[in-house]
Amino acid sequence: NFFNSIFNGQKAPQNPWKSNTLEWTTPVEHIHGNWYGSIPEVHRWPYDYSNPAFEEDFVPQTVPLGPDEEEH
């Protein structure tokens, strides 16, 4: 099963665990330097889960702050 999964298994999505941190914003293809172009800008804490202002349970660090949100 292990080897079958490696060679014939489905590809994982970009962020299967719905993590907020920057390592999940890198492209799936392995490249030198992790990101194409410039490094993403961070606007939030890495553990911004269950934010009532958002429909999703997680908010990635790259999402800019809204007008009613305060910077930490």
PyMOL Python script that loads the backbone (N, CA, C, O; Angstrom):
from pymol import cmd

cmd.read_pdbstr("""\
ATOM      1  N   ASN A   1       0.822  -1.195   0.000  1.00  0.00           N
ATOM      2  CA  ASN A   1       0.000   0.000   0.000  1.00  0.00           C
ATOM      3  C   ASN A   1       0.872   1.267   0.000  1.00  0.00           C
ATOM      4  O   ASN A   1       0.550   2.246  -0.674  1.00  0.00           O
ATOM      5  N   PHE A   2       1.964   1.240   0.752  1.00  0.00           N
ATOM      6  CA  PHE A   2       2.859   2.399   0.828  1.00  0.00           C
ATOM      7  C   PHE A   2       3.409   2.760  -0.548  1.00  0.00           C
ATOM      8  O   PHE A   2       3.303   3.908  -0.980  1.00  0.00           O
ATOM      9  N   PHE A   3       3.998   1.781  -1.237  1.00  0.00           N
ATOM     10  CA  PHE A   3       4.600   2.046  -2.545  1.00  0.00           C
ATOM     11  C   PHE A   3       3.534   2.351  -3.598  1.00  0.00           C
ATOM     12  O   PHE A   3       3.755   3.173  -4.487  1.00  0.00           O
ATOM     13  N   ASN A   4       2.405   1.703  -3.501  1.00  0.00           N
ATOM     14  CA  ASN A   4       1.312   1.998  -4.426  1.00  0.00           C
ATOM     15  C   ASN A   4       0.855   3.445  -4.251  1.00  0.00           C
ATOM     16  O   ASN A   4       0.580   4.128  -5.237  1.00  0.00           O
ATOM     17  N   SER A   5       0.771   3.915  -3.021  1.00  0.00           N
ATOM     18  CA  SER A   5       0.363   5.299  -2.760  1.00  0.00           C
ATOM     19  C   SER A   5       1.389   6.294  -3.288  1.00  0.00           C
ATOM     20  O   SER A   5       1.023   7.348  -3.808  1.00  0.00           O
ATOM     21  N   ILE A   6       2.668   5.966  -3.158  1.00  0.00           N
ATOM     22  CA  ILE A   6       3.723   6.870  -3.637  1.00  0.00           C
ATOM     23  C   ILE A   6       3.644   7.046  -5.152  1.00  0.00           C
ATOM     24  O   ILE A   6       3.706   8.169  -5.652  1.00  0.00           O
ATOM     25  N   PHE A   7       3.507   5.945  -5.876  1.00  0.00           N
ATOM     26  CA  PHE A   7       3.581   6.004  -7.335  1.00  0.00           C
ATOM     27  C   PHE A   7       2.226   6.197  -8.016  1.00  0.00           C
ATOM     28  O   PHE A   7       2.172   6.719  -9.130  1.00  0.00           O
ATOM     29  N   ASN A   8       1.147   5.790  -7.379  1.00  0.00           N
ATOM     30  CA  ASN A   8      -0.164   5.846  -8.029  1.00  0.00           C
ATOM     31  C   ASN A   8      -1.202   6.634  -7.238  1.00  0.00           C
ATOM     32  O   ASN A   8      -2.347   6.758  -7.673  1.00  0.00           O
ATOM     33  N   GLY A   9      -0.821   7.156  -6.104  1.00  0.00           N
ATOM     34  CA  GLY A   9      -1.778   7.852  -5.250  1.00  0.00           C
ATOM     35  C   GLY A   9      -2.169   9.223  -5.774  1.00  0.00           C
ATOM     36  O   GLY A   9      -1.531   9.766  -6.675  1.00  0.00           O
ATOM     37  N   GLN A  10      -3.224   9.769  -5.196  1.00  0.00           N
ATOM     38  CA  GLN A  10      -3.686  11.098  -5.586  1.00  0.00           C
ATOM     39  C   GLN A  10      -2.739  12.163  -5.047  1.00  0.00           C
ATOM     40  O   GLN A  10      -2.157  12.005  -3.974  1.00  0.00           O
ATOM     41  N   LYS A  11      -2.592  13.238  -5.796  1.00  0.00           N
ATOM     42  CA  LYS A  11      -1.779  14.372  -5.343  1.00  0.00           C
ATOM     43  C   LYS A  11      -2.535  15.102  -4.238  1.00  0.00           C
ATOM     44  O   LYS A  11      -3.756  15.252  -4.298  1.00  0.00           O
ATOM     45  N   ALA A  12      -1.800  15.548  -3.239  1.00  0.00           N
ATOM     46  CA  ALA A  12      -2.410  16.303  -2.144  1.00  0.00           C
ATOM     47  C   ALA A  12      -2.735  17.718  -2.613  1.00  0.00           C
ATOM     48  O   ALA A  12      -2.026  18.259  -3.462  1.00  0.00           O
ATOM     49  N   PRO A  13      -3.797  18.329  -2.075  1.00  0.00           N
ATOM     50  CA  PRO A  13      -4.093  19.725  -2.435  1.00  0.00           C
ATOM     51  C   PRO A  13      -3.052  20.676  -1.848  1.00  0.00           C
ATOM     52  O   PRO A  13      -2.196  20.260  -1.067  1.00  0.00           O
ATOM     53  N   GLN A  14      -3.126  21.938  -2.220  1.00  0.00           N
ATOM     54  CA  GLN A  14      -2.155  22.946  -1.787  1.00  0.00           C
ATOM     55  C   GLN A  14      -2.048  23.032  -0.258  1.00  0.00           C
ATOM     56  O   GLN A  14      -0.937  23.096   0.268  1.00  0.00           O
ATOM     57  N   ASN A  15      -3.156  23.034   0.453  1.00  0.00           N
ATOM     58  CA  ASN A  15      -3.156  23.193   1.908  1.00  0.00           C
ATOM     59  C   ASN A  15      -4.167  22.218   2.515  1.00  0.00           C
ATOM     60  O   ASN A  15      -5.259  22.636   2.899  1.00  0.00           O
ATOM     61  N   PRO A  16      -3.826  20.921   2.610  1.00  0.00           N
ATOM     62  CA  PRO A  16      -4.809  19.929   3.048  1.00  0.00           C
ATOM     63  C   PRO A  16      -5.251  20.074   4.498  1.00  0.00           C
ATOM     64  O   PRO A  16      -6.339  19.617   4.850  1.00  0.00           O
ATOM     65  N   TRP A  17      -4.439  20.697   5.347  1.00  0.00           N
ATOM     66  CA  TRP A  17      -4.784  20.817   6.762  1.00  0.00           C
ATOM     67  C   TRP A  17      -5.367  22.177   7.116  1.00  0.00           C
ATOM     68  O   TRP A  17      -5.622  22.452   8.289  1.00  0.00           O
ATOM     69  N   LYS A  18      -5.583  23.032   6.120  1.00  0.00           N
ATOM     70  CA  LYS A  18      -6.118  24.386   6.347  1.00  0.00           C
ATOM     71  C   LYS A  18      -5.268  25.136   7.362  1.00  0.00           C
ATOM     72  O   LYS A  18      -5.787  25.728   8.309  1.00  0.00           O
ATOM     73  N   SER A  19      -3.977  25.104   7.156  1.00  0.00           N
ATOM     74  CA  SER A  19      -3.037  25.787   8.041  1.00  0.00           C
ATOM     75  C   SER A  19      -2.883  27.242   7.617  1.00  0.00           C
ATOM     76  O   SER A  19      -3.008  27.567   6.436  1.00  0.00           O
ATOM     77  N   ASN A  20      -2.613  28.114   8.581  1.00  0.00           N
ATOM     78  CA  ASN A  20      -2.525  29.550   8.319  1.00  0.00           C
ATOM     79  C   ASN A  20      -1.130  30.031   7.961  1.00  0.00           C
ATOM     80  O   ASN A  20      -0.987  31.123   7.410  1.00  0.00           O
ATOM     81  N   THR A  21      -0.112  29.262   8.253  1.00  0.00           N
ATOM     82  CA  THR A  21       1.259  29.744   8.156  1.00  0.00           C
ATOM     83  C   THR A  21       1.789  29.757   6.722  1.00  0.00           C
ATOM     84  O   THR A  21       1.239  29.106   5.833  1.00  0.00           O
ATOM     85  N   LEU A  22       2.863  30.510   6.521  1.00  0.00           N
ATOM     86  CA  LEU A  22       3.381  30.777   5.178  1.00  0.00           C
ATOM     87  C   LEU A  22       3.868  29.554   4.411  1.00  0.00           C
ATOM     88  O   LEU A  22       3.832  29.558   3.181  1.00  0.00           O
ATOM     89  N   GLU A  23       4.321  28.511   5.098  1.00  0.00           N
ATOM     90  CA  GLU A  23       4.841  27.368   4.344  1.00  0.00           C
ATOM     91  C   GLU A  23       3.766  26.721   3.475  1.00  0.00           C
ATOM     92  O   GLU A  23       4.093  25.994   2.537  1.00  0.00           O
ATOM     93  N   TRP A  24       2.498  26.969   3.766  1.00  0.00           N
ATOM     94  CA  TRP A  24       1.413  26.414   2.956  1.00  0.00           C
ATOM     95  C   TRP A  24       1.034  27.323   1.799  1.00  0.00           C
ATOM     96  O   TRP A  24       0.120  26.999   1.041  1.00  0.00           O
ATOM     97  N   THR A  25       1.714  28.454   1.644  1.00  0.00           N
ATOM     98  CA  THR A  25       1.464  29.333   0.498  1.00  0.00           C
ATOM     99  C   THR A  25       2.477  29.099  -0.618  1.00  0.00           C
ATOM    100  O   THR A  25       2.359  29.691  -1.691  1.00  0.00           O
ATOM    101  N   THR A  26       3.466  28.245  -0.380  1.00  0.00           N
ATOM    102  CA  THR A  26       4.455  27.959  -1.422  1.00  0.00           C
ATOM    103  C   THR A  26       3.824  27.109  -2.521  1.00  0.00           C
ATOM    104  O   THR A  26       2.870  26.378  -2.256  1.00  0.00           O
ATOM    105  N   PRO A  27       4.332  27.189  -3.734  1.00  0.00           N
ATOM    106  CA  PRO A  27       3.785  26.364  -4.816  1.00  0.00           C
ATOM    107  C   PRO A  27       4.035  24.882  -4.548  1.00  0.00           C
ATOM    108  O   PRO A  27       4.982  24.523  -3.849  1.00  0.00           O
ATOM    109  N   VAL A  28       3.195  24.039  -5.100  1.00  0.00           N
ATOM    110  CA  VAL A  28       3.344  22.598  -4.917  1.00  0.00           C
ATOM    111  C   VAL A  28       4.627  22.106  -5.578  1.00  0.00           C
ATOM    112  O   VAL A  28       5.287  21.209  -5.054  1.00  0.00           O
ATOM    113  N   GLU A  29       4.988  22.687  -6.729  1.00  0.00           N
ATOM    114  CA  GLU A  29       6.232  22.306  -7.395  1.00  0.00           C
ATOM    115  C   GLU A  29       7.405  22.819  -6.559  1.00  0.00           C
ATOM    116  O   GLU A  29       7.355  23.924  -6.018  1.00  0.00           O
ATOM    117  N   HIS A  30       8.436  22.026  -6.462  1.00  0.00           N
ATOM    118  CA  HIS A  30       9.616  22.429  -5.697  1.00  0.00           C
ATOM    119  C   HIS A  30      10.480  23.359  -6.539  1.00  0.00           C
ATOM    120  O   HIS A  30      10.916  22.996  -7.631  1.00  0.00           O
ATOM    121  N   ILE A  31      10.717  24.541  -6.031  1.00  0.00           N
ATOM    122  CA  ILE A  31      11.571  25.504  -6.723  1.00  0.00           C
ATOM    123  C   ILE A  31      12.600  26.034  -5.737  1.00  0.00           C
ATOM    124  O   ILE A  31      12.433  25.890  -4.526  1.00  0.00           O
ATOM    125  N   HIS A  32      13.632  26.629  -6.235  1.00  0.00           N
ATOM    126  CA  HIS A  32      14.639  27.231  -5.373  1.00  0.00           C
ATOM    127  C   HIS A  32      14.085  28.533  -4.794  1.00  0.00           C
ATOM    128  O   HIS A  32      13.616  29.390  -5.542  1.00  0.00           O
ATOM    129  N   GLY A  33      14.135  28.687  -3.491  1.00  0.00           N
ATOM    130  CA  GLY A  33      13.680  29.912  -2.862  1.00  0.00           C
ATOM    131  C   GLY A  33      12.240  29.867  -2.374  1.00  0.00           C
ATOM    132  O   GLY A  33      11.771  30.848  -1.797  1.00  0.00           O
ATOM    133  N   ASN A  34      11.527  28.782  -2.580  1.00  0.00           N
ATOM    134  CA  ASN A  34      10.167  28.546  -2.108  1.00  0.00           C
ATOM    135  C   ASN A  34       9.066  29.302  -2.833  1.00  0.00           C
ATOM    136  O   ASN A  34       8.039  28.697  -3.139  1.00  0.00           O
ATOM    137  N   TRP A  35       9.217  30.591  -3.126  1.00  0.00           N
ATOM    138  CA  TRP A  35       8.153  31.368  -3.764  1.00  0.00           C
ATOM    139  C   TRP A  35       8.631  31.922  -5.096  1.00  0.00           C
ATOM    140  O   TRP A  35       9.811  32.225  -5.271  1.00  0.00           O
ATOM    141  N   TYR A  36       7.699  32.050  -6.030  1.00  0.00           N
ATOM    142  CA  TYR A  36       7.982  32.755  -7.278  1.00  0.00           C
ATOM    143  C   TYR A  36       7.943  34.239  -6.968  1.00  0.00           C
ATOM    144  O   TYR A  36       7.020  34.696  -6.294  1.00  0.00           O
ATOM    145  N   GLY A  37       8.897  34.990  -7.432  1.00  0.00           N
ATOM    146  CA  GLY A  37       8.882  36.438  -7.205  1.00  0.00           C
ATOM    147  C   GLY A  37       9.191  36.805  -5.764  1.00  0.00           C
ATOM    148  O   GLY A  37      10.081  36.223  -5.145  1.00  0.00           O
ATOM    149  N   SER A  38       8.456  37.770  -5.234  1.00  0.00           N
ATOM    150  CA  SER A  38       8.737  38.268  -3.881  1.00  0.00           C
ATOM    151  C   SER A  38       8.086  37.395  -2.806  1.00  0.00           C
ATOM    152  O   SER A  38       7.138  36.658  -3.075  1.00  0.00           O
ATOM    153  N   ILE A  39       8.610  37.492  -1.600  1.00  0.00           N
ATOM    154  CA  ILE A  39       8.075  36.753  -0.457  1.00  0.00           C
ATOM    155  C   ILE A  39       6.729  37.366  -0.072  1.00  0.00           C
ATOM    156  O   ILE A  39       6.599  38.590  -0.075  1.00  0.00           O
ATOM    157  N   PRO A  40       5.720  36.547   0.261  1.00  0.00           N
ATOM    158  CA  PRO A  40       4.410  37.084   0.627  1.00  0.00           C
ATOM    159  C   PRO A  40       4.479  37.986   1.858  1.00  0.00           C
ATOM    160  O   PRO A  40       5.318  37.798   2.738  1.00  0.00           O
ATOM    161  N   GLU A  41       3.591  38.957   1.899  1.00  0.00           N
ATOM    162  CA  GLU A  41       3.517  39.881   3.029  1.00  0.00           C
ATOM    163  C   GLU A  41       2.614  39.281   4.107  1.00  0.00           C
ATOM    164  O   GLU A  41       1.521  38.799   3.814  1.00  0.00           O
ATOM    165  N   VAL A  42       3.080  39.315   5.350  1.00  0.00           N
ATOM    166  CA  VAL A  42       2.333  38.748   6.477  1.00  0.00           C
ATOM    167  C   VAL A  42       1.514  39.848   7.145  1.00  0.00           C
ATOM    168  O   VAL A  42       2.036  40.918   7.456  1.00  0.00           O
ATOM    169  N   HIS A  43       0.219  39.574   7.365  1.00  0.00           N
ATOM    170  CA  HIS A  43      -0.675  40.545   7.991  1.00  0.00           C
ATOM    171  C   HIS A  43      -1.239  40.058   9.318  1.00  0.00           C
ATOM    172  O   HIS A  43      -1.755  40.859  10.098  1.00  0.00           O
ATOM    173  N   ARG A  44      -1.152  38.758   9.589  1.00  0.00           N
ATOM    174  CA  ARG A  44      -1.831  38.173  10.749  1.00  0.00           C
ATOM    175  C   ARG A  44      -0.905  37.259  11.544  1.00  0.00           C
ATOM    176  O   ARG A  44       0.189  36.906  11.102  1.00  0.00           O
ATOM    177  N   TRP A  45      -1.380  36.890  12.727  1.00  0.00           N
ATOM    178  CA  TRP A  45      -0.680  35.906  13.544  1.00  0.00           C
ATOM    179  C   TRP A  45      -0.809  34.541  12.878  1.00  0.00           C
ATOM    180  O   TRP A  45      -1.749  34.321  12.115  1.00  0.00           O
ATOM    181  N   PRO A  46       0.120  33.611  13.152  1.00  0.00           N
ATOM    182  CA  PRO A  46       0.062  32.308  12.496  1.00  0.00           C
ATOM    183  C   PRO A  46      -1.094  31.425  12.968  1.00  0.00           C
ATOM    184  O   PRO A  46      -1.434  30.457  12.288  1.00  0.00           O
ATOM    185  N   TYR A  47      -1.700  31.733  14.107  1.00  0.00           N
ATOM    186  CA  TYR A  47      -2.761  30.873  14.637  1.00  0.00           C
ATOM    187  C   TYR A  47      -4.085  31.618  14.714  1.00  0.00           C
ATOM    188  O   TYR A  47      -4.741  31.612  15.756  1.00  0.00           O
ATOM    189  N   ASP A  48      -4.477  32.250  13.636  1.00  0.00           N
ATOM    190  CA  ASP A  48      -5.717  33.026  13.588  1.00  0.00           C
ATOM    191  C   ASP A  48      -6.870  32.112  13.165  1.00  0.00           C
ATOM    192  O   ASP A  48      -7.413  32.251  12.069  1.00  0.00           O
ATOM    193  N   TYR A  49      -7.237  31.175  14.050  1.00  0.00           N
ATOM    194  CA  TYR A  49      -8.321  30.239  13.773  1.00  0.00           C
ATOM    195  C   TYR A  49      -9.615  30.724  14.418  1.00  0.00           C
ATOM    196  O   TYR A  49      -9.594  31.514  15.361  1.00  0.00           O
ATOM    197  N   SER A  50     -10.733  30.245  13.900  1.00  0.00           N
ATOM    198  CA  SER A  50     -12.071  30.537  14.437  1.00  0.00           C
ATOM    199  C   SER A  50     -12.311  32.029  14.594  1.00  0.00           C
ATOM    200  O   SER A  50     -12.829  32.475  15.617  1.00  0.00           O
ATOM    201  N   ASN A  51     -11.943  32.786  13.601  1.00  0.00           N
ATOM    202  CA  ASN A  51     -12.176  34.225  13.601  1.00  0.00           C
ATOM    203  C   ASN A  51     -13.636  34.460  13.211  1.00  0.00           C
ATOM    204  O   ASN A  51     -14.041  34.079  12.113  1.00  0.00           O
ATOM    205  N   PRO A  52     -14.439  35.081  14.087  1.00  0.00           N
ATOM    206  CA  PRO A  52     -15.865  35.256  13.785  1.00  0.00           C
ATOM    207  C   PRO A  52     -16.142  36.159  12.582  1.00  0.00           C
ATOM    208  O   PRO A  52     -17.250  36.140  12.045  1.00  0.00           O
ATOM    209  N   ALA A  53     -15.167  36.939  12.155  1.00  0.00           N
ATOM    210  CA  ALA A  53     -15.365  37.835  11.015  1.00  0.00           C
ATOM    211  C   ALA A  53     -15.286  37.099   9.671  1.00  0.00           C
ATOM    212  O   ALA A  53     -15.578  37.690   8.631  1.00  0.00           O
ATOM    213  N   PHE A  54     -14.896  35.816   9.677  1.00  0.00           N
ATOM    214  CA  PHE A  54     -14.719  35.066   8.434  1.00  0.00           C
ATOM    215  C   PHE A  54     -15.577  33.813   8.423  1.00  0.00           C
ATOM    216  O   PHE A  54     -15.831  33.201   9.460  1.00  0.00           O
ATOM    217  N   GLU A  55     -16.013  33.450   7.237  1.00  0.00           N
ATOM    218  CA  GLU A  55     -16.844  32.262   7.072  1.00  0.00           C
ATOM    219  C   GLU A  55     -16.035  30.984   7.282  1.00  0.00           C
ATOM    220  O   GLU A  55     -16.523  30.034   7.895  1.00  0.00           O
ATOM    221  N   GLU A  56     -14.805  30.955   6.778  1.00  0.00           N
ATOM    222  CA  GLU A  56     -13.922  29.792   6.947  1.00  0.00           C
ATOM    223  C   GLU A  56     -13.417  29.727   8.387  1.00  0.00           C
ATOM    224  O   GLU A  56     -13.413  30.734   9.095  1.00  0.00           O
ATOM    225  N   ASP A  57     -12.991  28.537   8.815  1.00  0.00           N
ATOM    226  CA  ASP A  57     -12.478  28.374  10.175  1.00  0.00           C
ATOM    227  C   ASP A  57     -11.045  28.879  10.312  1.00  0.00           C
ATOM    228  O   ASP A  57     -10.560  29.050  11.431  1.00  0.00           O
ATOM    229  N   PHE A  58     -10.372  29.117   9.216  1.00  0.00           N
ATOM    230  CA  PHE A  58      -8.994  29.589   9.276  1.00  0.00           C
ATOM    231  C   PHE A  58      -8.828  30.798   8.371  1.00  0.00           C
ATOM    232  O   PHE A  58      -9.564  30.963   7.398  1.00  0.00           O
ATOM    233  N   VAL A  59      -7.853  31.646   8.697  1.00  0.00           N
ATOM    234  CA  VAL A  59      -7.552  32.826   7.891  1.00  0.00           C
ATOM    235  C   VAL A  59      -6.049  32.820   7.633  1.00  0.00           C
ATOM    236  O   VAL A  59      -5.275  32.988   8.575  1.00  0.00           O
ATOM    237  N   PRO A  60      -5.609  32.632   6.390  1.00  0.00           N
ATOM    238  CA  PRO A  60      -4.177  32.621   6.099  1.00  0.00           C
ATOM    239  C   PRO A  60      -3.500  33.938   6.476  1.00  0.00           C
ATOM    240  O   PRO A  60      -4.136  34.992   6.489  1.00  0.00           O
ATOM    241  N   GLN A  61      -2.214  33.867   6.779  1.00  0.00           N
ATOM    242  CA  GLN A  61      -1.449  35.054   7.173  1.00  0.00           C
ATOM    243  C   GLN A  61      -1.365  36.090   6.068  1.00  0.00           C
ATOM    244  O   GLN A  61      -1.102  37.260   6.345  1.00  0.00           O
ATOM    245  N   THR A  62      -1.578  35.696   4.843  1.00  0.00           N
ATOM    246  CA  THR A  62      -1.436  36.617   3.717  1.00  0.00           C
ATOM    247  C   THR A  62      -2.696  37.435   3.440  1.00  0.00           C
ATOM    248  O   THR A  62      -2.672  38.324   2.589  1.00  0.00           O
ATOM    249  N   VAL A  63      -3.796  37.153   4.142  1.00  0.00           N
ATOM    250  CA  VAL A  63      -5.040  37.911   3.948  1.00  0.00           C
ATOM    251  C   VAL A  63      -4.924  39.239   4.693  1.00  0.00           C
ATOM    252  O   VAL A  63      -4.701  39.239   5.904  1.00  0.00           O
ATOM    253  N   PRO A  64      -5.069  40.374   3.996  1.00  0.00           N
ATOM    254  CA  PRO A  64      -4.954  41.678   4.667  1.00  0.00           C
ATOM    255  C   PRO A  64      -6.025  41.876   5.733  1.00  0.00           C
ATOM    256  O   PRO A  64      -7.101  41.281   5.673  1.00  0.00           O
ATOM    257  N   LEU A  65      -5.710  42.723   6.706  1.00  0.00           N
ATOM    258  CA  LEU A  65      -6.661  43.039   7.766  1.00  0.00           C
ATOM    259  C   LEU A  65      -7.818  43.846   7.203  1.00  0.00           C
ATOM    260  O   LEU A  65      -7.635  44.671   6.307  1.00  0.00           O
ATOM    261  N   GLY A  66      -9.000  43.607   7.727  1.00  0.00           N
ATOM    262  CA  GLY A  66     -10.176  44.366   7.329  1.00  0.00           C
ATOM    263  C   GLY A  66     -10.200  45.712   8.037  1.00  0.00           C
ATOM    264  O   GLY A  66      -9.401  45.942   8.944  1.00  0.00           O
ATOM    265  N   PRO A  67     -11.103  46.610   7.639  1.00  0.00           N
ATOM    266  CA  PRO A  67     -11.155  47.946   8.240  1.00  0.00           C
ATOM    267  C   PRO A  67     -11.521  47.932   9.721  1.00  0.00           C
ATOM    268  O   PRO A  67     -11.148  48.846  10.456  1.00  0.00           O
ATOM    269  N   ASP A  68     -12.248  46.905  10.171  1.00  0.00           N
ATOM    270  CA  ASP A  68     -12.643  46.846  11.576  1.00  0.00           C
ATOM    271  C   ASP A  68     -11.750  45.933  12.420  1.00  0.00           C
ATOM    272  O   ASP A  68     -12.040  45.707  13.594  1.00  0.00           O
ATOM    273  N   GLU A  69     -10.672  45.410  11.840  1.00  0.00           N
ATOM    274  CA  GLU A  69      -9.751  44.546  12.580  1.00  0.00           C
ATOM    275  C   GLU A  69      -8.563  45.354  13.080  1.00  0.00           C
ATOM    276  O   GLU A  69      -8.090  46.267  12.402  1.00  0.00           O
ATOM    277  N   GLU A  70      -8.088  45.012  14.267  1.00  0.00           N
ATOM    278  CA  GLU A  70      -6.930  45.724  14.814  1.00  0.00           C
ATOM    279  C   GLU A  70      -5.668  44.891  14.650  1.00  0.00           C
ATOM    280  O   GLU A  70      -5.713  43.660  14.656  1.00  0.00           O
ATOM    281  N   GLU A  71      -4.555  45.573  14.505  1.00  0.00           N
ATOM    282  CA  GLU A  71      -3.261  44.914  14.349  1.00  0.00           C
ATOM    283  C   GLU A  71      -2.753  44.500  15.723  1.00  0.00           C
ATOM    284  O   GLU A  71      -2.895  45.245  16.692  1.00  0.00           O
ATOM    285  N   HIS A  72      -2.162  43.314  15.805  1.00  0.00           N
ATOM    286  CA  HIS A  72      -1.643  42.818  17.091  1.00  0.00           C
ATOM    287  C   HIS A  72      -0.161  43.049  17.188  1.00  0.00           C
ATOM    288  O   HIS A  72       0.454  42.700  18.195  1.00  0.00           O
TER     289      HIS A  72
END
""", "prot")
cmd.dss("prot")
cmd.show_as("cartoon", "prot")
cmd.util.cbc("prot")
cmd.orient("prot")
